[in-house]
Amino acid sequence: MNIPPITSIDSALKIYYNHSELGNKEIIGLFGRRSTATISRLKKRVKREMDTREIPSYGANKVNTIVAYELWGINVKDLEKRMKKIKELNL
């Protein structure tokens, strides 16, 4: 699966820590403006994995944030490390 790049480390971390589930708005915030087909494809893969793991969804059109980040290859620990370094360097 082709995963788009995140828009920014800051956005990715804010979305991760502020939302237990991701909808279209959060996915656009994470990856930038994408076609509805791309967003649907990204969510569909996560929904399948959630079903496999028996993780319930509380919103019909939303996906679990932790599972989504894992499947999309977004490493939160790495992003936190990078954000810390950015702050240390005043970038």
PATIDREN-347386 format. One record per residue: residue number from 1; residue in one letter; x, y, z of N, C-alpha, C in turn. Coordinates in steps of 0.1 Angstrom, whole numbers. Layout:
<nodes>
   nr  rest  neast  nnorth    nup  caeast  canorth   caup  ceast  cnorth    cup
  NUM     A      X       Y      Z       X        Y      Z      X       Y      Z
...
</nodes>
This chain:
<nodes>
   nr  rest  neast  nnorth    nup  caeast  canorth   caup  ceast  cnorth    cup
    1     M      8     -12      0       0        0      0      9      12      0
    2     N      5      22     -8      13       34     -9      7      44      1
    3     I     16      48     11      12       57     22     18      70     19
    4     P      9      81     19      15       94     17     24      99     28
    5     P     32     108     26      41      114     37     32     123     46
    6     I     36     123     59      29      132     68     32     146     65
    7     T     23     155     69      25      170     66     35     176     75
    8     S     35     171     88      45      177     97     45     168    110
    9     I     57     168    116      58      160    129     48     166    139
   10     D     48     179    140      39      185    150     24     181    148
   11     S     19     181    136       6      177    133      3     162    136
   12     A     13     154    132      11      140    135     10     137    149
   13     L     18     143    158      18      141    172      5     147    178
   14     K      1     158    174     -11      164    179    -23     155    176
   15     I    -24     151    164     -35      142    160    -35     129    168
   16     Y    -23     123    170     -21      111    177    -26     112    191
   17     Y    -22     122    198     -25      124    212    -39     130    215
   18     N    -45     137    205     -58      143    207    -70     135    202
   19     H    -67     124    194     -79      116    189    -77     101    190
   20     S    -86      95    197     -86       80    198    -90      74    185
   21     E    -98      81    177    -102       76    164   -100      87    153
   22     L    -97      83    141     -94       92    130   -106      92    120
   23     G   -110     103    116    -120      105    105   -113     112     94
   24     N   -121     115     84    -115      122     72   -107     135     76
   25     K   -113     143     85    -107      155     88    -93     153     94
   26     E    -91     143    103     -79      140    109    -69     135     99
   27     I    -73     126     90     -65      120     80    -60     131     70
   28     I    -68     141     67     -64      152     59    -54     160     67
   29     G    -56     162     80     -46      169     88    -33     162     88
   30     L    -33     149     88     -21      141     89    -13     141     76
   31     F    -20     138     65     -14      136     52    -16     148     42
   32     G    -24     158     45     -27      169     36    -39     165     27
   33     R    -43     174     19     -55      171     11    -53     159      2
   34     R    -61     150      2     -61      137     -6    -75     135    -12
   35     S    -75     126    -22     -88      123    -28    -96     114    -18
   36     T   -109     114    -20    -117      106    -11   -114      91    -13
   37     A   -110      88    -25    -106       74    -28    -94      70    -20
   38     T    -84      79    -19     -72       76    -11    -75      75      4
   39     I    -83      84      9     -87       83     23    -95      71     26
   40     S   -104      67     17    -112       54     19   -102      42     19
   41     R    -93      42     10     -83       31      9    -75      30     22
   42     L    -70      41     27     -63       41     39    -71      36     51
   43     K    -84      40     52     -92       36     63    -97      22     61
   44     K    -99      17     49    -103        3     47    -93      -7     52
   45     R    -80      -4     50     -70      -13     55    -70     -14     70
   46     V    -72      -2     76     -72       -2     91    -84      -9     96
   47     K    -96      -7     90    -108      -13     94   -106     -28     94
   48     R   -100     -34     83     -98      -48     82    -89     -53     94
   49     E    -79     -46     97     -70      -49    108    -77     -48    121
   50     M    -86     -38    123     -93      -37    135   -103     -49    137
   51     D   -109     -53    126    -118      -65    127   -110     -77    131
   52     T    -98     -79    125     -89      -90    128    -86     -90    143
   53     R    -83     -79    148     -79      -77    162    -91     -76    172
   54     E   -103     -76    166    -115      -74    173   -115     -61    182
   55     I   -111     -50    175    -111      -37    181   -123     -30    176
   56     P   -132     -26    185    -144      -19    181   -141      -5    176
   57     S   -150       0    168    -150       14    163   -162      21    169
   58     Y   -159      33    174    -170       41    181   -177      50    171
   59     G   -170      52    160    -176       61    149   -176      52    136
   60     A   -188      52    130    -189       43    118   -179      47    107
   61     N   -175      59    106    -166       63     95   -152      66    101
   62     K   -149      61    112    -136       64    119   -128      51    121
   63     V   -115      53    123    -106       41    125    -98      44    138
   64     N    -93      34    144     -85       35    156    -72      41    153
   65     T    -68      51    161     -56       59    158    -43      50    160
   66     I    -43      42    170     -31       34    173    -29      24    161
   67     V    -39      17    157     -38        8    147    -35      15    133
   68     A    -41      26    131     -38       33    119    -23      38    118
   69     Y    -18      44    128      -4       48    128      5      36    126
   70     E      2      25    133      10       13    131     10       8    117
   71     L     -1       7    111      -2        2     97      3      12     87
   72     W      2      24     90       7       34     81     22      37     83
   73     G     28      30     92      43       32     94     47      45    101
   74     I     38      51    109      41       63    116     46      59    130
   75     N     59      61    132      65       58    145     64      70    155
   76     V     56      69    164      54       80    173     66      83    182
   77     K     73      72    187      85       74    195     96      82    187
   78     D     97      78    174     107       85    165    103     100    163
   79     L     90     102    161      85      116    159     88     124    172
   80     E     85     118    184      88      125    196    103     129    198
   81     K    111     119    194     125      122    195    129     133    185
   82     R    124     133    173     127      144    164    122     157    169
   83     M    110     157    174     104      170    179    112     175    191
   84     K    117     167    199     126      171    210    138     177    205
   85     K    144     171    195     157      177    189    154     190    182
   86     I    143     191    175     139      204    169    138     215    179
   87     K    132     212    191     131      222    201    144     225    207
   88     E    153     215    209     166      218    215    174     227    205
   89     L    173     225    192     180      233    183    173     246    179
   90     N    162     249    185     154      261    183    151     263    168
   91     L    147     252    161     144      252    147    129     255    144
</nodes>
